[in-house]
């Protein structure tokens, strides 16, 4: 099953924001830092959030992360749309990625990421930012994390 949800970007306040949204919606919040995956060479970013995910009742899924200082972030333009699914959705999600990026720009190629999933990012021809994640583990995909 493919899931579509908003992905919010922050500059150093993702942990605080995601904890706030958990206080609003309840649910389970998981947070991973850049340090957890050695994903930033800047020591100041090691405790910042590389990926946060809140899953609450009613099908609410909200994701968020801190944008590294080396990348641009414009308040008001800090939201992306995330498409995610498991191994059974691989062809569907790759097809979406290919179509979305065909007249836009691939910013991160859809390939295996440090956390083991296939991941890619693109901006479509309308300026909408898309994230695509294909979970490598069917059990994780079934649980929605």
C-alpha positions, 0 to 999 in steps of 0.5 A: 500500500502506497502512502502519501503524506506531508513532509515538513522541513525545519532549520534546527527545530524539527525535534521541538516541532515534531514533539509539539505535533505529537502533543496535538495529535498523539500517536507514536513519534520516532526520531533519527538524527544525522549522527545516527547515520553519520549523515553530516560532516558538520558536528553541529548537526549531529543531534539534529533530526534527519528524519522524524515520523509521527503516526497517529490515529485516523491515518495521520502520518506526518514526517519532518526533518532539519535541513542541513545548513549547506542547503537552502530553506525558505520559510513558507516553502518548507513542505514536500510531499512524501510517497512511501511503500514497501517492496511490493510497491517498488514498481509503482513508486519508481513509476511515480518518481520517473513521471514526476521527475520527467519534466522536472529535476531529480535532486537525489537519485532514487537509489539505496540510502544509508538506512537501507531503503531506496530513496529519491527526491525530485522537484516536478515542473510545477515546483512541488518537492517530492520524496519517494521511499521504498522500504526494503523490509516488508515487515517494516512497510506493513507497520508503516514505519 
